[in-house]
Amino acid sequence: MFRRRDPVPFAFIAEADQFRSNVAPPPRERPSAGQITGRWLIGLTVIAGIAGSLILGMPALSQDQSPAQTQGSQASDGR
């Protein structure tokens, strides 16, 4: 393990909380109409995919209330 030889002055760390920069970050670029439209289309595609998978998957997930045919061996039908 390497040990740091110079101790960190705690007064400097306390002063760092009070420091504020006078440089403002650049303003954000506004998205263009094409970017907004693309985001909406991607969102609608994801939502339509989820809704479609639910619609197509619900019959497979539902339990049959009245089974049409009882499962049994065809070999036992002739006895």
C-alpha positions in Angstrom: 0.0 0.0 0.0 1.2 3.4 -0.9 0.9 6.0 1.8 0.4 9.6 0.9 3.0 11.8 2.5 1.3 15.1 2.3 -1.7 15.5 4.5 -4.8 17.0 3.0 -5.7 20.3 4.6 -9.3 20.1 5.8 -9.7 23.8 5.7 -9.2 23.6 1.9 -11.9 21.0 1.6 -14.3 23.1 3.7 -13.6 26.1 1.5 -14.3 24.1 -1.7 -18.0 23.9 -0.7 -18.2 27.7 -0.8 -16.5 28.0 -4.2 -18.8 28.9 -7.1 -17.8 29.4 -10.7 -18.8 32.4 -12.6 -18.7 30.4 -15.9 -22.1 29.3 -17.0 -22.5 26.1 -19.0 -23.6 26.6 -22.6 -27.3 26.5 -23.2 -28.9 23.2 -24.3 -29.6 22.7 -27.9 -33.3 22.4 -28.7 -34.2 19.2 -30.4 -35.4 19.7 -34.0 -38.8 18.7 -35.3 -37.4 15.6 -36.8 -35.8 14.5 -33.5 -39.1 15.0 -31.7 -41.0 13.1 -34.3 -38.5 10.3 -34.2 -38.8 10.0 -30.4 -42.6 9.9 -30.6 -42.5 7.2 -33.3 -40.1 5.1 -31.3 -42.3 5.5 -28.2 -45.4 4.6 -30.1 -43.7 1.5 -31.6 -42.6 0.3 -28.2 -46.1 0.8 -26.8 -47.8 -0.9 -29.8 -45.4 -3.8 -29.4 -46.2 -4.3 -25.8 -50.0 -4.0 -26.4 -49.8 -6.4 -29.4 -47.9 -9.0 -27.4 -50.5 -8.7 -24.6 -53.4 -9.1 -27.1 -51.8 -12.1 -28.8 -50.5 -13.6 -25.6 -53.7 -13.4 -23.5 -55.4 -16.5 -25.0 -52.3 -18.6 -24.3 -52.3 -17.4 -20.7 -56.0 -17.8 -20.0 -57.2 -21.1 -18.4 -59.9 -23.0 -20.1 -63.1 -23.1 -18.1 -64.6 -26.1 -19.8 -62.1 -28.4 -21.5 -63.5 -29.6 -24.8 -61.9 -33.0 -24.6 -60.5 -34.9 -21.7 -57.0 -36.1 -22.2 -56.6 -39.8 -22.3 -54.9 -42.5 -24.3 -56.5 -43.5 -27.6 -55.5 -47.1 -26.8 -57.9 -47.2 -23.8 -60.8 -46.1 -26.0 -61.2 -49.6 -27.6 -61.5 -51.4 -24.2 
